[in-house]
Amino acid sequence: MVQVFIPSQLTSYTEGVSRLEAAGDSIARVLDDLDARFPGLKFRVVDEQDRIRRHMRIFRNGDRAQDLALAVGDHDEVLIFGALSGG
Amino acid sequence: MSAAVQLLVGTRKGAWIYRSDAERKTWSVQGPIFLGHIVNHLVLDPRDGKTLLMAASTGHLGPTIFRSTDGGETWAEAQQPPAFPKAPTNGEAPARAVDHSFWLEPGHASEPGVWWAGTSPPGLFRSADGGATWDSVAGFNDHPMYWNWCPADGGTPDGALLNQIQIDPRDAAHMYIATSTGGVFESRDQGASWAPLNQGVEANFMPDPYPEYGQDAHYIALAPTMPDRIWQQNHCGIYRLDRPGERWNRIGQAMPAEIGDIGFTIIPHPREADTAWVFPMDGTEVWPRTSPGGKPAVYRTRDAGANWERQDAGFPTQQGWFTVKRQAFCADQAAPLGLYLGATNGEVWMSDDEGGSWRTIAQHLPEIYSVVAAPL
């Protein structure tokens, strides 16, 4: 299982939980797993063309994911952040 | 009969609902609702009198639609918010993603549960289940002329918009939309096909100032008692079109020259087809988009645009620089008519005498994007 950090912007979907586990061998599949459990979460992070939204950031073990195809493995840490987005 | 009204206020930082007493003298407030969310529109379904739909996004998160059936106490998110189809992989067309939903329109009275949404970038979406799931309307979004009508580099500071949808109350298949990049379009088959409707409307930022399309239609409104009459506040003036005519008449030329006829919105009287209000803004030189001269006022016509009268009692007489955005001016249904406007400085103003005098009923809100009046 992948360890996932959920930012404050999305904890309304996860009943306030900011750290949880998810299944999947890529960022896309991890987000799919999260969306199946917390409907609507993925679309707030990823647009309909499967691009990470402009003011969202996703990291795997500290490395920034540029797209959803990035592979992840057991015990990897996936961090989802809301980046700076203006005042 | 009670004139009690609820005002649905969308702001850059959340939504608020104001509810009046039977005389519209005192107001209670509910909110903030979804504090921090960018709320472009909050609309009550007139067909059931209880369903609220909210177009929301945040600085970080993607756009969605929230729905409430208990007066805004609890909300459910759309299962499938408005979203464009996957772009073709051959690169023939740019990949579009909805940045935000801008306008929500309840469907025709004969179609309970149907809603329409306009988005940025320009897109038309339809829901048949009360806003739970939304489908792209291919008749517009995939029209062969789409990229001419809605060029990728067009648009307002907040992005290009399909900023309004109007449905003929006599015919569910007859629709108008307004865009910031192509002007007004008409459909007679419920969105399956569209044609520009911009004859006579200026686009002074184009090489041809009267193009077939390319205008920036800030706001259109059908006269409720005469749906063949369309009022338009355009980027380049105030217009009126009486169908089946095709050529708009620039009725804003009758406005005082020192005020001009630039603004974001125009509100028809619900019972008097020749009466409408505008809130002018400064469209000179660098386009300050503030109240002209720092003196806010509405202007009313009672003769279909031949003449305009200034109504400013109660507004600041100097150093008042706010303006009113597209969805932030509205009327209720009472007699005398109530008018409401939400200002960019976070004030909600009302008149309970058809514009004769104005007072604030809310202050210190975030920048107001929309104000919708609905009966209580």
Chai-1 contact restraints between the chains, C-beta under 6 A:
chainA,res_idxA,chainB,res_idxB,connection_type,confidence,min_distance_angstrom,max_distance_angstrom,comment,restraint_id
A,Q9,B,H60,contact,1.0,0.0,6.0,A-B,restraint_1
A,Q9,B,L61,contact,1.0,0.0,6.0,A-B,restraint_2
A,G40,B,E77,contact,1.0,0.0,6.0,A-B,restraint_3
A,F43,B,G62,contact,1.0,0.0,6.0,A-B,restraint_4
A,R44,B,L61,contact,1.0,0.0,6.0,A-B,restraint_5
A,R44,B,G62,contact,1.0,0.0,6.0,A-B,restraint_6
A,D47,B,A97,contact,1.0,0.0,6.0,A-B,restraint_7
A,E48,B,A83,contact,1.0,0.0,6.0,A-B,restraint_8
A,E48,B,F84,contact,1.0,0.0,6.0,A-B,restraint_9
A,E48,B,A97,contact,1.0,0.0,6.0,A-B,restraint_10
A,Q49,B,A87,contact,1.0,0.0,6.0,A-B,restraint_11
A,Q49,B,A95,contact,1.0,0.0,6.0,A-B,restraint_12
A,Q49,B,A97,contact,1.0,0.0,6.0,A-B,restraint_13
A,R53,B,G62,contact,1.0,0.0,6.0,A-B,restraint_14
A,H55,B,G59,contact,1.0,0.0,6.0,A-B,restraint_15
A,H55,B,H60,contact,1.0,0.0,6.0,A-B,restraint_16
A,M56,B,H60,contact,1.0,0.0,6.0,A-B,restraint_17
A,G82,B,H60,contact,1.0,0.0,6.0,A-B,restraint_18
A,S85,B,G59,contact,1.0,0.0,6.0,A-B,restraint_19
A,S85,B,H60,contact,1.0,0.0,6.0,A-B,restraint_20
A,G86,B,G59,contact,1.0,0.0,6.0,A-B,restraint_21
